[in-house]
Amino acid sequence: MTAPELASLALSISMATAAGLVGCFALMRRMALAADAMSHVALPGIGVALIMRLNPLAGALIMLLLGATLIWAIGRRTRISTEAAIGVVFSVALAIGSTMASGEELIDALLGSPGTLSGWEAALGIVTAVAVIGFILRTRNALVVLLVSPEIALTSAVNVARLDLYFLLAFALTIALGLRYLGVLLMGSLIIIPAAVARRFARSLNGMLGVSVAAAVFSTAAGTYAAALTGRQSGPFIVMIAGGLFFLSLLRRQQI
């Protein structure tokens, strides 16, 4: 295996790991549909980057981080739910982004186009994924307390506003990591489906995180391999395999 192939493999595994971890808390926060909507916020950034002949992933990353910060600010100032704020920002971003890219470039943005990673892209992606993974593992207890009761979180010396912002930024970074593999349309699926599979099996938070990561990594590896065999985009294969795992999980009876 060549160095670029090893870098691509390391990035895809780290991306899937981050998606599996973030997805668990997104699911518990009832942000299942928001994951798909949030990924569309990247479209204007991709469009601007293409117009300026820059790396479209850089434009997507900047737009996702700005979008996450805007969503957080709207929620803090207006008390509108996170899901509603994401819905508004998503709708505007989708309308703007669809006017900026066309043809093959738009297809790549929507469905992903792995291609060949440059050294800096692989390094930056892996570092970002490790940062997201570290954040989720380090703050998982505080995130759970925040889910149960923001008031209890405040009395436990948790900075609720800052933790909310950091989670949204981690959410946005995870989406940006997967755009190359799944594109705008499908990245939200890799965040939510493995978490939904894990919820069927796990009896504890750590168990849920572990099963979700395993499902995300397996789906990404198997989907990438299937895409290489058929010469097609990897995104649809990754999501189909993840979806298959979910439907298989429905065969298991959950204990009451």
Short mmCIF file of the C-alpha atoms (twelve columns), coordinates in Angstrom:
data_MODEL
# 
_entry.id   MODEL 
# 
loop_
_atom_site.group_PDB 
_atom_site.id 
_atom_site.type_symbol 
_atom_site.label_atom_id 
_atom_site.label_alt_id 
_atom_site.label_comp_id 
_atom_site.label_asym_id 
_atom_site.label_seq_id 
_atom_site.Cartn_x 
_atom_site.Cartn_y 
_atom_site.Cartn_z 
_atom_site.pdbx_PDB_model_num 
ATOM 1   C CA . MET A 1   0.000   0.000  0.000   1 
ATOM 2   C CA . THR A 2   1.400   3.404  -1.012  1 
ATOM 3   C CA . ALA A 3   1.808   6.376  1.332   1 
ATOM 4   C CA . PRO A 4   -1.179  8.299  -0.159  1 
ATOM 5   C CA . GLU A 5   -3.355  5.192  0.217   1 
ATOM 6   C CA . LEU A 6   -2.278  4.780  3.837   1 
ATOM 7   C CA . ALA A 7   -3.031  8.456  4.508   1 
ATOM 8   C CA . SER A 8   -6.458  8.120  2.915   1 
ATOM 9   C CA . LEU A 9   -7.175  4.996  4.984   1 
ATOM 10  C CA . ALA A 10  -6.087  6.695  8.216   1 
ATOM 11  C CA . LEU A 11  -8.228  9.729  7.456   1 
ATOM 12  C CA . SER A 12  -11.318 7.674  6.573   1 
ATOM 13  C CA . ILE A 13  -11.029 5.624  9.788   1 
ATOM 14  C CA . SER A 14  -10.487 8.695  11.965  1 
ATOM 15  C CA . MET A 15  -13.376 10.479 10.224  1 
ATOM 16  C CA . ALA A 16  -15.683 7.510  10.800  1 
ATOM 17  C CA . THR A 17  -14.617 7.325  14.459  1 
ATOM 18  C CA . ALA A 18  -15.428 11.003 14.975  1 
ATOM 19  C CA . ALA A 19  -18.783 10.552 13.207  1 
ATOM 20  C CA . GLY A 20  -19.667 7.584  15.398  1 
ATOM 21  C CA . LEU A 21  -18.930 9.492  18.607  1 
ATOM 22  C CA . VAL A 22  -20.590 12.772 17.618  1 
ATOM 23  C CA . GLY A 23  -23.602 10.886 16.274  1 
ATOM 24  C CA . CYS A 24  -24.403 9.356  19.670  1 
ATOM 25  C CA . PHE A 25  -24.805 12.739 21.304  1 
ATOM 26  C CA . ALA A 26  -26.569 14.210 18.255  1 
ATOM 27  C CA . LEU A 27  -29.102 11.378 18.479  1 
ATOM 28  C CA . MET A 28  -29.596 11.865 22.218  1 
ATOM 29  C CA . ARG A 29  -30.054 15.602 21.646  1 
ATOM 30  C CA . ARG A 30  -32.781 14.809 19.076  1 
ATOM 31  C CA . MET A 31  -30.668 16.245 16.268  1 
ATOM 32  C CA . ALA A 32  -31.104 13.278 13.908  1 
ATOM 33  C CA . LEU A 33  -32.618 15.327 11.080  1 
ATOM 34  C CA . ALA A 34  -30.433 18.308 11.926  1 
ATOM 35  C CA . ALA A 35  -27.338 16.315 10.964  1 
ATOM 36  C CA . ASP A 36  -28.514 16.095 7.371   1 
ATOM 37  C CA . ALA A 37  -29.625 19.717 7.263   1 
ATOM 38  C CA . MET A 38  -26.386 20.981 8.802   1 
ATOM 39  C CA . SER A 39  -24.305 19.350 6.073   1 
ATOM 40  C CA . HIS A 40  -26.076 21.467 3.461   1 
ATOM 41  C CA . VAL A 41  -24.720 24.610 5.089   1 
ATOM 42  C CA . ALA A 42  -21.422 23.742 3.383   1 
ATOM 43  C CA . LEU A 43  -22.819 24.398 -0.112  1 
ATOM 44  C CA . PRO A 44  -22.278 28.191 -0.240  1 
ATOM 45  C CA . GLY A 45  -18.691 27.739 0.930   1 
ATOM 46  C CA . ILE A 46  -18.082 25.133 -1.750  1 
ATOM 47  C CA . GLY A 47  -19.611 27.435 -4.357  1 
ATOM 48  C CA . VAL A 48  -17.486 30.434 -3.358  1 
ATOM 49  C CA . ALA A 49  -14.327 28.286 -3.282  1 
ATOM 50  C CA . LEU A 50  -15.030 26.975 -6.786  1 
ATOM 51  C CA . ILE A 51  -15.599 30.476 -8.116  1 
ATOM 52  C CA . MET A 52  -12.319 31.627 -6.561  1 
ATOM 53  C CA . ARG A 53  -10.543 28.445 -7.764  1 
ATOM 54  C CA . LEU A 54  -9.721  27.384 -4.210  1 
ATOM 55  C CA . ASN A 55  -10.007 23.985 -2.544  1 
ATOM 56  C CA . PRO A 56  -13.773 23.428 -2.131  1 
ATOM 57  C CA . LEU A 57  -13.247 21.600 1.168   1 
ATOM 58  C CA . ALA A 58  -11.636 24.724 2.638   1 
ATOM 59  C CA . GLY A 59  -14.682 26.759 1.642   1 
ATOM 60  C CA . ALA A 60  -16.993 24.109 3.104   1 
ATOM 61  C CA . LEU A 61  -15.090 24.060 6.400   1 
ATOM 62  C CA . ILE A 62  -15.197 27.835 6.809   1 
ATOM 63  C CA . MET A 63  -18.919 27.951 6.007   1 
ATOM 64  C CA . LEU A 64  -19.730 25.092 8.380   1 
ATOM 65  C CA . LEU A 65  -17.872 26.738 11.262  1 
ATOM 66  C CA . LEU A 66  -19.563 30.079 10.566  1 
ATOM 67  C CA . GLY A 67  -22.922 28.321 10.284  1 
ATOM 68  C CA . ALA A 68  -22.441 26.484 13.582  1 
ATOM 69  C CA . THR A 69  -21.502 29.735 15.337  1 
ATOM 70  C CA . LEU A 70  -24.523 31.515 13.825  1 
ATOM 71  C CA . ILE A 71  -26.858 28.702 14.903  1 
ATOM 72  C CA . TRP A 72  -25.460 28.861 18.437  1 
ATOM 73  C CA . ALA A 73  -25.844 32.653 18.561  1 
ATOM 74  C CA . ILE A 74  -29.446 32.497 17.326  1 
ATOM 75  C CA . GLY A 75  -30.288 29.898 19.936  1 
ATOM 76  C CA . ARG A 76  -28.680 31.910 22.747  1 
ATOM 77  C CA . ARG A 77  -30.283 35.234 21.825  1 
ATOM 78  C CA . THR A 78  -33.776 34.098 20.846  1 
ATOM 79  C CA . ARG A 79  -34.258 30.826 22.764  1 
ATOM 80  C CA . ILE A 80  -35.230 29.184 19.475  1 
ATOM 81  C CA . SER A 81  -34.427 25.461 19.528  1 
ATOM 82  C CA . THR A 82  -31.215 24.254 17.896  1 
ATOM 83  C CA . GLU A 83  -33.236 22.260 15.358  1 
ATOM 84  C CA . ALA A 84  -35.252 25.323 14.305  1 
ATOM 85  C CA . ALA A 85  -32.138 27.494 14.004  1 
ATOM 86  C CA . ILE A 86  -30.420 24.829 11.885  1 
ATOM 87  C CA . GLY A 87  -33.523 24.599 9.696   1 
ATOM 88  C CA . VAL A 88  -33.483 28.325 8.969   1 
ATOM 89  C CA . VAL A 89  -29.737 28.512 8.287   1 
ATOM 90  C CA . PHE A 90  -29.896 25.318 6.208   1 
ATOM 91  C CA . SER A 91  -32.687 26.640 3.979   1 
ATOM 92  C CA . VAL A 92  -30.899 29.903 3.248   1 
ATOM 93  C CA . ALA A 93  -27.547 28.165 2.701   1 
ATOM 94  C CA . LEU A 94  -29.071 25.605 0.332   1 
ATOM 95  C CA . ALA A 95  -30.727 28.330 -1.735  1 
ATOM 96  C CA . ILE A 96  -27.496 30.334 -1.994  1 
ATOM 97  C CA . GLY A 97  -25.277 27.308 -2.613  1 
ATOM 98  C CA . SER A 98  -27.417 25.865 -5.387  1 
ATOM 99  C CA . THR A 99  -26.865 29.028 -7.442  1 
ATOM 100 C CA . MET A 100 -23.075 28.896 -7.143  1 
ATOM 101 C CA . ALA A 101 -22.121 25.422 -8.395  1 
ATOM 102 C CA . SER A 102 -23.289 23.472 -11.395 1 
ATOM 103 C CA . GLY A 103 -22.621 20.369 -13.443 1 
ATOM 104 C CA . GLU A 104 -19.945 17.902 -12.378 1 
ATOM 105 C CA . GLU A 105 -18.662 20.146 -9.606  1 
ATOM 106 C CA . LEU A 106 -22.107 20.163 -7.987  1 
ATOM 107 C CA . ILE A 107 -22.398 16.364 -8.266  1 
ATOM 108 C CA . ASP A 108 -19.019 15.958 -6.537  1 
ATOM 109 C CA . ALA A 109 -20.114 18.339 -3.786  1 
ATOM 110 C CA . LEU A 110 -23.409 16.518 -3.273  1 
ATOM 111 C CA . LEU A 111 -22.178 12.912 -3.413  1 
ATOM 112 C CA . GLY A 112 -18.472 13.164 -2.596  1 
ATOM 113 C CA . SER A 113 -15.382 12.530 -4.672  1 
ATOM 114 C CA . PRO A 114 -12.514 10.927 -2.689  1 
ATOM 115 C CA . GLY A 115 -9.819  11.418 -5.332  1 
ATOM 116 C CA . THR A 116 -6.174  11.646 -4.264  1 
ATOM 117 C CA . LEU A 117 -5.384  13.295 -0.960  1 
ATOM 118 C CA . SER A 118 -2.512  15.745 -0.745  1 
ATOM 119 C CA . GLY A 119 -0.187  15.463 2.229   1 
ATOM 120 C CA . TRP A 120 -1.484  18.596 3.934   1 
ATOM 121 C CA . GLU A 121 -5.109  17.565 3.442   1 
ATOM 122 C CA . ALA A 122 -4.504  14.180 5.066   1 
ATOM 123 C CA . ALA A 123 -2.518  15.672 7.956   1 
ATOM 124 C CA . LEU A 124 -5.041  18.431 8.632   1 
ATOM 125 C CA . GLY A 125 -7.946  15.985 8.407   1 
ATOM 126 C CA . ILE A 126 -6.397  13.495 10.823  1 
ATOM 127 C CA . VAL A 127 -5.465  16.222 13.326  1 
ATOM 128 C CA . THR A 128 -9.004  17.621 13.146  1 
ATOM 129 C CA . ALA A 129 -10.559 14.174 13.618  1 
ATOM 130 C CA . VAL A 130 -8.331  13.473 16.622  1 
ATOM 131 C CA . ALA A 131 -9.341  16.840 18.122  1 
ATOM 132 C CA . VAL A 132 -13.039 16.008 17.730  1 
ATOM 133 C CA . ILE A 133 -12.556 12.512 19.168  1 
ATOM 134 C CA . GLY A 134 -10.615 13.913 22.119  1 
ATOM 135 C CA . PHE A 135 -13.266 16.554 22.791  1 
ATOM 136 C CA . ILE A 136 -16.139 14.037 22.848  1 
ATOM 137 C CA . LEU A 137 -14.292 11.550 25.048  1 
ATOM 138 C CA . ARG A 138 -13.112 14.243 27.454  1 
ATOM 139 C CA . THR A 139 -16.491 15.973 27.827  1 
ATOM 140 C CA . ARG A 140 -18.859 13.002 27.461  1 
ATOM 141 C CA . ASN A 141 -19.949 13.134 31.108  1 
ATOM 142 C CA . ALA A 142 -20.623 16.869 30.958  1 
ATOM 143 C CA . LEU A 143 -22.573 16.406 27.710  1 
ATOM 144 C CA . VAL A 144 -24.739 13.766 29.376  1 
ATOM 145 C CA . VAL A 145 -25.433 16.036 32.351  1 
ATOM 146 C CA . LEU A 146 -26.333 18.824 29.924  1 
ATOM 147 C CA . LEU A 147 -28.775 16.478 28.205  1 
ATOM 148 C CA . VAL A 148 -30.460 15.552 31.474  1 
ATOM 149 C CA . SER A 149 -30.752 19.086 32.838  1 
ATOM 150 C CA . PRO A 150 -28.992 22.345 31.930  1 
ATOM 151 C CA . GLU A 151 -29.754 23.555 35.468  1 
ATOM 152 C CA . ILE A 152 -27.905 20.615 37.007  1 
ATOM 153 C CA . ALA A 153 -25.056 21.223 34.581  1 
ATOM 154 C CA . LEU A 154 -24.797 24.831 35.763  1 
ATOM 155 C CA . THR A 155 -24.671 23.776 39.411  1 
ATOM 156 C CA . SER A 156 -21.949 21.268 38.472  1 
ATOM 157 C CA . ALA A 157 -19.710 24.121 37.250  1 
ATOM 158 C CA . VAL A 158 -20.340 23.300 33.584  1 
ATOM 159 C CA . ASN A 159 -20.261 26.308 31.258  1 
ATOM 160 C CA . VAL A 160 -23.436 25.418 29.364  1 
ATOM 161 C CA . ALA A 161 -23.161 28.083 26.664  1 
ATOM 162 C CA . ARG A 162 -19.537 27.272 25.885  1 
ATOM 163 C CA . LEU A 163 -20.147 23.507 25.873  1 
ATOM 164 C CA . ASP A 164 -23.072 23.975 23.484  1 
ATOM 165 C CA . LEU A 165 -20.887 26.023 21.145  1 
ATOM 166 C CA . TYR A 166 -18.033 23.533 21.284  1 
ATOM 167 C CA . PHE A 167 -20.372 20.644 20.492  1 
ATOM 168 C CA . LEU A 168 -21.838 22.448 17.485  1 
ATOM 169 C CA . LEU A 169 -18.318 23.235 16.248  1 
ATOM 170 C CA . ALA A 170 -17.300 19.580 16.697  1 
ATOM 171 C CA . PHE A 171 -20.469 18.624 14.826  1 
ATOM 172 C CA . ALA A 172 -19.554 20.975 11.969  1 
ATOM 173 C CA . LEU A 173 -15.948 19.746 11.849  1 
ATOM 174 C CA . THR A 174 -17.120 16.130 11.644  1 
ATOM 175 C CA . ILE A 175 -19.356 16.972 8.698   1 
ATOM 176 C CA . ALA A 176 -16.456 18.754 6.988   1 
ATOM 177 C CA . LEU A 177 -14.231 15.696 7.488   1 
ATOM 178 C CA . GLY A 178 -16.671 13.453 5.641   1 
ATOM 179 C CA . LEU A 179 -17.590 15.699 2.715   1 
ATOM 180 C CA . ARG A 180 -14.840 14.238 0.532   1 
ATOM 181 C CA . TYR A 181 -16.181 10.702 1.077   1 
ATOM 182 C CA . LEU A 182 -19.956 11.205 1.289   1 
ATOM 183 C CA . GLY A 183 -20.693 14.701 0.048   1 
ATOM 184 C CA . VAL A 184 -23.269 17.189 1.280   1 
ATOM 185 C CA . LEU A 185 -26.269 14.922 0.735   1 
ATOM 186 C CA . LEU A 186 -25.030 11.851 2.606   1 
ATOM 187 C CA . MET A 187 -22.625 12.913 5.370   1 
ATOM 188 C CA . GLY A 188 -25.413 13.414 7.883   1 
ATOM 189 C CA . SER A 189 -26.348 9.759  7.415   1 
ATOM 190 C CA . LEU A 190 -22.967 8.509  8.633   1 
ATOM 191 C CA . ILE A 191 -23.356 10.582 11.782  1 
ATOM 192 C CA . ILE A 192 -26.842 9.321  12.640  1 
ATOM 193 C CA . ILE A 193 -27.213 5.735  11.335  1 
ATOM 194 C CA . PRO A 194 -24.325 4.127  13.307  1 
ATOM 195 C CA . ALA A 195 -25.604 5.860  16.454  1 
ATOM 196 C CA . ALA A 196 -29.080 4.456  15.777  1 
ATOM 197 C CA . VAL A 197 -27.558 0.975  15.400  1 
ATOM 198 C CA . ALA A 198 -25.662 1.408  18.672  1 
ATOM 199 C CA . ARG A 199 -28.819 2.463  20.485  1 
ATOM 200 C CA . ARG A 200 -30.326 -0.919 19.655  1 
ATOM 201 C CA . PHE A 201 -27.501 -2.854 21.295  1 
ATOM 202 C CA . ALA A 202 -25.778 -0.780 23.959  1 
ATOM 203 C CA . ARG A 203 -26.710 -0.771 27.639  1 
ATOM 204 C CA . SER A 204 -24.361 2.022  28.678  1 
ATOM 205 C CA . LEU A 205 -22.949 5.239  27.273  1 
ATOM 206 C CA . ASN A 206 -19.520 3.736  26.694  1 
ATOM 207 C CA . GLY A 207 -21.099 0.719  25.033  1 
ATOM 208 C CA . MET A 208 -23.132 2.966  22.747  1 
ATOM 209 C CA . LEU A 209 -20.056 4.960  21.789  1 
ATOM 210 C CA . GLY A 210 -18.091 1.773  21.038  1 
ATOM 211 C CA . VAL A 211 -20.798 0.135  18.920  1 
ATOM 212 C CA . SER A 212 -21.434 3.377  17.015  1 
ATOM 213 C CA . VAL A 213 -17.747 3.789  16.179  1 
ATOM 214 C CA . ALA A 214 -17.483 0.156  15.083  1 
ATOM 215 C CA . ALA A 215 -20.531 0.494  12.813  1 
ATOM 216 C CA . ALA A 216 -19.257 3.751  11.295  1 
ATOM 217 C CA . VAL A 217 -15.752 2.404  10.650  1 
ATOM 218 C CA . PHE A 218 -17.048 -0.855 9.162   1 
ATOM 219 C CA . SER A 219 -19.512 0.976  6.897   1 
ATOM 220 C CA . THR A 220 -16.827 3.379  5.697   1 
ATOM 221 C CA . ALA A 221 -14.239 0.654  5.023   1 
ATOM 222 C CA . ALA A 222 -16.678 -1.711 3.319   1 
ATOM 223 C CA . GLY A 223 -18.315 1.083  1.317   1 
ATOM 224 C CA . THR A 224 -14.976 2.438  0.123   1 
ATOM 225 C CA . TYR A 225 -13.899 -1.057 -0.943  1 
ATOM 226 C CA . ALA A 226 -17.172 -1.651 -2.808  1 
ATOM 227 C CA . ALA A 227 -16.824 1.705  -4.568  1 
ATOM 228 C CA . ALA A 228 -13.262 0.843  -5.650  1 
ATOM 229 C CA . LEU A 229 -14.471 -2.441 -7.138  1 
ATOM 230 C CA . THR A 230 -17.291 -0.819 -9.096  1 
ATOM 231 C CA . GLY A 231 -15.601 2.459  -10.005 1 
ATOM 232 C CA . ARG A 232 -18.394 4.534  -8.454  1 
ATOM 233 C CA . GLN A 233 -18.659 7.169  -5.743  1 
ATOM 234 C CA . SER A 234 -18.072 5.792  -2.250  1 
ATOM 235 C CA . GLY A 235 -20.765 7.822  -0.460  1 
ATOM 236 C CA . PRO A 236 -23.851 5.842  -1.549  1 
ATOM 237 C CA . PHE A 237 -22.145 2.523  -0.758  1 
ATOM 238 C CA . ILE A 238 -21.142 3.686  2.725   1 
ATOM 239 C CA . VAL A 239 -24.673 4.790  3.538   1 
ATOM 240 C CA . MET A 240 -26.260 1.653  2.072   1 
ATOM 241 C CA . ILE A 241 -24.036 -0.558 4.215   1 
ATOM 242 C CA . ALA A 242 -24.756 1.530  7.314   1 
ATOM 243 C CA . GLY A 243 -28.451 1.314  6.505   1 
ATOM 244 C CA . GLY A 244 -28.149 -2.444 6.126   1 
ATOM 245 C CA . LEU A 245 -26.621 -2.671 9.598   1 
ATOM 246 C CA . PHE A 246 -29.525 -0.679 10.993  1 
ATOM 247 C CA . PHE A 247 -32.174 -2.900 9.424   1 
ATOM 248 C CA . LEU A 248 -30.309 -5.962 10.666  1 
ATOM 249 C CA . SER A 249 -30.324 -4.461 14.149  1 
ATOM 250 C CA . LEU A 250 -34.122 -4.346 14.012  1 
ATOM 251 C CA . LEU A 251 -34.137 -8.141 14.035  1 
ATOM 252 C CA . ARG A 252 -32.808 -8.098 17.588  1 
ATOM 253 C CA . ARG A 253 -35.357 -7.949 20.340  1 
ATOM 254 C CA . GLN A 254 -34.530 -5.348 22.914  1 
ATOM 255 C CA . GLN A 255 -34.825 -6.399 26.523  1 
ATOM 256 C CA . ILE A 256 -37.289 -4.418 28.605  1 
# 
